[in-house]
Amino acid sequence: MRLLKFLILVAIASLAVHSLSNANEPIKTLPIAAPPLASQINDFGHHLHDIDVWCSLKTRCDIQRYVQQTGVCALYVIKNRMVRVELFHPKDICEGGKNRIDKKYGVASMAKSLTSTLLGQVLADKYHLQTKTQFKAVMQRQVGSFLRLPNRMTLAESYSTVRLDQLLSMRSDIQWREAYWPALVSDSIAFDKEVRTPPRKQTLIGFASRYRLTRHRDERFNYSALDAAMAMAVVRDISSIRPLKAFEKGVWTMIGAAHSAKWNVDIDGDPIGSCCFKARIDDLARFGDFILHKGQGKGIPAAWFDLATARTEGRFAGLQDESEPADDSCTLGYGYFWWLRKNRADYFAFGRFGQFIHIYPKENVVIVQMSAWDEVPVSDHARCIALKTHDAIVRQLRH
């Protein structure tokens, strides 16, 4: 009987400690405040709604049909900071209710491009970087050199010896299975359960320490949420303030966001660098315009954006599975958490189920597309069809 009572007391104590731990960890998402002054996007109502685009790799259709047939929740296009296309799906196929301009949309892997920009900000601030040569030199350093000593030692057999440029181009050589199926062998699902979603079981560094180099040493492309998460760990360890606040006072203020946003955080309250940002579509367009103008001279040197989106030959190597062999315009490469297109100047952030911030520097156009490809049956070529549709929109805007 005494033994039973003892075991019950131990169980109660264990539950109490576990509950206390859960109570002390942050909620799933934390807010990012809007800056005092918003940058202006002009909207005079001159929207184009009769553009001829693509509904398949070979079939043209009007843009209204494209929106409904391919599960586009919202399509928002600005040129020269003027709204030219603003379309919303009539059904509530994206989470959060009716699709409209004042809705906050959740984005997945597009957050990686936010992380890349935040990293450029803190690197420039920490090491007083201005030129492409200066940034290149820092990007050749190993990840461990940026981390605090305990984190560097914990990751001695993992990320510490990966170069920073390898990390941001998804060529870290760390063993990782991104696919969500089959679930039993998905590293992404394990990350979501243990690091991203309360009750969180591990810190990011503790989770990352389980993963080892494959020793292939050929810098193969391997899309990895953990690589992007570790980029945020670098931000945390070199920034003078916590990453969320650095983003709020830095990038979010620099773009002149008009509204607040949210970012999924880990057990330490730091943003999940690979995922899960929530904002209004006009602020996502402001971010795109900020990138298009290479930081607008507001704190992140233009050299960072040139480096992050440079079209070197090596950035297209090994991305055959990401490209569309049936259409040369959908041959893809990968920069510093930005998708590139072969022999083209445009580039884009991309998230699961059809989320885009697509930037056309020569035409001064930004296209933001939020989709629900998980809710509406779409072609296996949906990403390529979206890229071709964006091209068609840009061509129409030239007239």
Summary of the structure (lengths in Angstrom):
residues: 399
radius of gyration: 21.8
end to end distance: 86.4
largest distance: 86.4
contacts: 1296
relative contact order: 0.17
helix: 41%
strand: 17%
